[in-house]
């Protein structure tokens, strides 16, 4: 790659990523003013990501613009650290999300999930009282369970619905309990449960309780997190490839800057 070409590419790539970083930071600031504590908990990671992208981009942009080999060295070192971090995170994400899958239930279109099927990392995070209380408050605020009767107005519609992992685990008692459904958000708890599963006793029809204290709910959250992490991991693979190409162009720009400096 020629001297001018590599510098031109690096300048424009980093200019675009600076704009992206500004957008990420603005989004983080918006999240910090949001009243939802669930969204607010993500504020620092979002702001941190935006800040890192901005700093790395501006160093690369200035290094390519001024053909400064020192700035380009700093840029490449920081980019290398980011690449290693992405690689490590992606490998860990695939390892952590390797376990866990739903169990089919006769007569239902959706699956039920069991907490013990998931990795020890998920178990540790979800069984931590502080972590779970925060997640439980978020689940209550989302109103997903209370909105089920609006989505499924009859028992027939509800029983043939394809519920999400969280709806299946948190909004209803496990099917093995044997409680008959009155509607999409109410079960007849006067029936004696046919299973000794502790979740059967933990489930309540109260809007604030439901099955939020159940292991089945934690398993539903684990399945949701697993799906999200898999998406992030796949995105990281793509990001790793793109950044590796940028790293290669950056190396070319750094070499050309060194040559220009030595000739001067």
N, C-alpha and C positions, 0 to 999 in steps of 0.2 A: 504494500500500500504506500502511495506516495506521501511526501512530507505534507503538502498542502491538503491532500484529501483526508488524511487521518486527523489533522487538527480541525478541519472543517466539520467532519462527522462528530468528533468529540464535543465541539462547541455547541452544535445544534442538539445533540442528544441530551447534554447536561442542561441546556436552556429549557428544553421541554420537561425534564425531570424536576427542575426548579419550580416550574409552574404547577406540576403535579404535587410537589411538596407543599406549596402554598395552599393548594386546594385541600390537602389532607389536614393541614394545621387549622384552616378555617372550619373544617368539619369538626375537628377536635374541640375548638372553642365553642362551637354551637352545641356540642354534646355536654360541655361543662355547664352550660346554662339551662340544660334540659332538666325538668323536674323529676324525670324517671331515674331512680337510683340505679336501675339495671344498666341504662345507657351511660350514666355518669361513671360507673366502675371501669368503663373502657376508655375513659378520657386520657389518662396518662400514657397508656400504650400507643394510642393514636397520635397524640402530640409528640411523643418520643420518636415514633416512626417518621413523622413529617419533618421533625428537626434534623434527624440523621440524614434523610434523603436530601434535604436542602443544603446542609453543610458539605456533604460529599459532592453534590452537583456543582456548587459554586466554586469549590476548590478545583474540580476538573475543568470547569468552564474557564476560569482565570488562568489555569495552567496551560490550556490549549491556546487561549487568546494571546497570552504573552510569551508562549513557547518557553515557559519556565520549567526546567527539568525537576527542580526541588518540589514545586507544587504538584507536578505530575507524579512524582515518587510518592508523596503523601496521599494523593488521590488513589493510586494503585494499591497502596498498602491498606487503606481504609476499605476499598472495594474488595480486596482479597479477604479481609476480615468478615465483611458482609457475606461473601460467597461461602466461606467456611461455616458461618453461623446458619445460613439458609440450609446448607447441606446437612449439618448436624440436626437441626430442627426437623427437617423433612424425614430423615432416617428414623428419628425418635417417634415422629407422628405416625409413620407406617407401622412401627413396632407396637406402639401403644394401642392403635386402632385395629390390630390384627385379630383380636379376640372379640367375641360377642356377636350374637345374631338372634333374630326373633324366633319364637316357637309358634307354629301354626295351631290354631284352635278350630275344631270342627264347627262349621256353621258360621264362622266369622271370616270376613274378608281381610282383616288386619291381623298382625301378629302381636303376641305378648312377649315381654322381655323379662329376663331374670338377672338380678344384679351380679350374682356369682359367676356369670358367663364372661364378664368383662375383665380387663387387665387390672393388676394390683394398683396401678397408678390411679385409675378411675375410682376404684374402691376406696382408696385412701382419701382422695379429694371429696368424694360424695358422702363419706361417712364422717367427715370432719363437721362437727356441730355448727361452727361458725360459718363455714362455707355453705352448708346445706340451708341454714336459716336465711342467708342472703338469697340463695337461689329460690327458696320456697316463697319468699316475699315477692320476688319477681314473677313467679308463676301465678300467684294470687292476683297480682296487679294486671297481668295480661288478659284476664277474664276469658281465657280460652275455654275452660270448663263450663263456665256459666253461659257461654254463647252457643253451646251445643244444641239446646232446644230450639234456637232460632234457625240453625242449619238443618236440623232433622226434626220435623214437626210431628212425626208419627213414630211409633215403636218399630214398625217395619222398615222405615227409612234408616233409623238409627242402627238396627241390627245388620243391615246390608251396607252400612257406611264403611269406608276405608279410613279409619282413624289414624292420625299420626302417632308416633311413638310416645310423645308426651301425653296426648289425649287418651291413649289406650292405657298408659301406666298411672296417670295422675288424676284422671277425671272419673274413674270408675273402679270398682273393686275387681280383683282378678276373677276370671270366669270360673275358676275352681271353687270359689266361695259359694256359688249357686244362688246368689241373691237375684230375685226377679226384678227386671227393670220396669219401672212405672212410666218413666219417660227418659229423655236423653241425659237428664241431670239428677234423677231421683230413683233410688232403689229401695225396695221393701226390705228393711233390715229386721223385721219381726221374724223372718225365717232363720232357723238355726243354720249356721254355715256348715257345709258338708266337708270342709277342709280345715285342717289345724293350722294353716298358714296364718301367721300373726297379722298379715295385711287385712285379713277378713275382719278383725276386730278394730283395726285402726281406721278403716273407712267410715266416714260420716257424710251425711247429705248436706251438711253445712257448707255454704259457699266458701268459707275461709279454711275449711278443713279438708273436705273431699278425701283423696288418698295421698295428700301431699307429704304425709309422714311415712308412707309405705315404701318398702324396698322396690316395689314395682314401679313407683314414680321415679326413684333414683335410677332404675334401669332404663326407663324411658328417656330420662335426661342424658344418661350415658350413651344411648343409641343416637340421640340427636347430636351430641358432642362428637361422637365418632364420625357421623356423616359430615358434619361441618369441618372437622379436622382433615378428613380425606380430601375434601374440596380444596382446603388450604394447602395441603401437601402437594396435590396435583398442580395447583397454581404456582407453588414454590419451585417445582421441577421446571416449569416453563420459564419462571423468573430467573432461575439459575442458568439456564441455557442462554437467555437474552443477556444477562449480566456478564456471562463468560465471553460472549462476543464483544461486548463493550470493553471488557478488560483487555481483550486482544488488540482492539483498536487503540485503547489507551497506551498499551505497550509500544505500539508503532509511533504514537504521538510523542511519547517520552523519548524514544530513540532519536526521532527527528529533531526534537528540541535539544538533545545533547549534542548532536552533530552541528546544529546551527550555532550553539554556544561555543563549541570548540573552534569552528571556523572564524567566529567573530574574535 
